[in-house]
Amino acid sequence: MKKAILDRIVDKKIGVLLVGPTEEEYHLSLQELPTNVKEGMVFRVEIIENKVVVKERVENEEKEIKSRINNKMDKLRNNPKSNYKKL
């Protein structure tokens, strides 16, 4: 099984998954994804005949990713030399 991240939802109809370390892009209809999906969710998937099959959600990896992103954002906000617009 591979890890996939729901990168975005297009027109409220299509979910774009980035699969594996190369982040290969796959498009799935929202009906093929679990209900109430949101961008940034992480899943374990299988590729069968060049088609993605979602097996399970991996919530602990989502928390790790969010924490890593928040830490990077805090560093940008607190760096006086950063061009990042402070909120």
DOBAKE-684920 format. One record per residue: x, z, y of N, C-alpha, C in turn. Coordinates in steps of 0.02 Angstrom, whole numbers, padded with zeros to 5 digits, always signed. Last residue first. Layout:
% DOBAKE-684920
XZYXZYXZY...
***
This chain:
% DOBAKE-684920
+00033+00504+01902-00040+00513+01908-00057+00577+01943+00163+00400+01958+00141+00466+01939+00066+00473+01951+00222+00251+01895+00178+00281+01945+00152+00348+01920+00389+00233+01854+00322+00243+01828+00280+00279+01880+00517+00227+01891+00471+00187+01932+00399+00194+01907+00618+00373+01891+00572+00328+01856+00529+00290+01906+00690+00472+01946+00715+00404+01955+00669+00351+01924+00631+00591+01908+00627+00571+01979+00650+00499+01991+00534+00611+01770+00598+00584+01790+00594+00560+01862+00407+00646+01733+00449+00698+01761+00518+00674+01783+00350+00530+01680+00319+00562+01739+00365+00612+01773+00434+00508+01570+00430+00459+01624+00402+00491+01688+00407+00622+01494+00476+00610+01517+00476+00560+01575+00271+00600+01468+00292+00659+01507+00363+00649+01534+00281+00486+01387+00247+00482+01451+00266+00541+01496+00345+00539+01275+00378+00487+01314+00347+00481+01383+00246+00630+01232+00313+00654+01251+00350+00603+01293+00141+00541+01202+00133+00591+01256+00200+00618+01279+00199+00473+01093+00182+00437+01154+00175+00485+01213+00209+00579+01000+00269+00543+01021+00257+00505+01086+00073+00612+00986+00120+00662+01011+00183+00627+01037+00022+00494+00930-00002+00517+00995+00046+00567+01027+00093+00495+00808+00102+00440+00855+00080+00462+00925+00043+00612+00748+00114+00605+00761+00127+00551+00814-00093+00579+00737-00073+00637+00778+00001+00632+00796-00085+00473+00647-00113+00462+00714-00091+00517+00761-00040+00537+00533+00005+00490+00567-00020+00475+00638-00154+00609+00498-00094+00646+00518-00044+00600+00552-00251+00511+00462-00257+00547+00525-00193+00583+00546-00270+00372+00393-00215+00420+00389-00211+00457+00456-00403+00306+00293-00377+00323+00359-00322+00376+00351-00393+00184+00160-00406+00251+00187-00376+00258+00256-00403+00042+00136-00413+00091+00083-00430+00160+00109-00447-00119+00182-00434-00051+00207-00452-00002+00152-00372-00265+00144-00424-00221+00120-00405-00150+00140-00334-00424+00209-00324-00351+00214-00385-00315+00187-00277-00566+00121-00332-00533+00157-00320-00458+00154-00195-00634+00034-00185-00643+00106-00242-00615+00149-00233-00576-00089-00244-00647-00075-00245-00661+00000-00228-00424-00017-00250-00457-00078-00270-00529-00060-00146-00292+00041-00154-00363+00055-00169-00396-00012-00212-00133+00082-00182-00177+00033-00194-00248+00056-00179+00008+00190-00214-00054+00172-00177-00088+00115-00211+00153+00278-00174+00125+00222-00214+00064+00199-00219+00164+00458-00249+00156+00392-00196+00137+00340-00247+00239+00615-00198+00217+00565-00232+00217+00497-00309+00199+00778-00318+00229+00712-00269+00198+00663-00296+00124+00893-00245+00174+00879-00253+00209+00812-00467+00107+00933-00399+00082+00939-00350+00139+00929-00582+00165+00810-00557+00163+00878-00486+00136+00877-00733+00154+00711-00661+00147+00720-00643+00143+00794-00864+00178+00661-00838+00215+00719-00762+00212+00726-00840+00140+00487-00882+00148+00546-00846+00190+00598-00701+00039+00427-00744+00099+00425-00784+00105+00490-00719-00142+00425-00683-00080+00442-00729-00020+00435-00801-00248+00410-00751-00237+00357-00710-00173+00368-00873-00252+00526-00909-00233+00465-00861-00219+00407-00784-00304+00617-00795-00232+00619-00834-00208+00558-00677-00422+00536-00740-00407+00571-00749-00331+00569-00503-00432+00566-00558-00414+00523-00621-00405+00564-00345-00507+00571-00410-00499+00606-00464-00485+00554-00176-00457+00577-00233-00478+00538-00297-00463+00577-00005-00474+00609-00072-00468+00637-00125-00497+00590+00131-00374+00562+00096-00437+00552+00022-00428+00571+00233-00278+00587+00170-00280+00626+00136-00348+00623+00338-00252+00509+00343-00312+00550+00282-00322+00595+00296-00140+00438+00349-00132+00488+00358-00193+00533+00113-00157+00423+00182-00151+00401+00232-00146+00457+00001-00239+00531+00015-00214+00464+00090-00213+00450-00117-00216+00648-00046-00232+00643-00022-00198+00579-00280-00283+00666-00236-00235+00633-00164-00261+00633-00414-00299+00766-00347-00328+00756-00302-00273+00729-00584-00326+00737-00530-00277+00740-00464-00312+00725-00718-00399+00823-00659-00411+00782-00608-00355+00792-00821-00357+00907-00837-00390+00844-00778-00392+00796-00801-00326+01040-00842-00280+01000-00862-00309+00932-00703-00413+01088-00774-00430+01097-00821-00387+01055-00585-00338+00986-00599-00395+01028-00674-00410+01028-00489-00197+00982-00554-00225+00960-00572-00278+01010-00319-00165+00927-00371-00176+00977-00435-00202+00944-00244-00107+00823-00214-00121+00889-00267-00128+00943-00242-00001+00701-00292-00041+00736-00269-00048+00808-00107-00015+00591-00133+00017+00652-00184-00029+00683-00062+00016+00422-00088-00030+00473-00116+00011+00531+00050+00024+00286+00019+00058+00343-00004+00005+00393+00017-00028+00116+00053-00031+00179+00014+00008+00232+00042+00000-00059+00000+00000+00000+00044+00000+00062
***
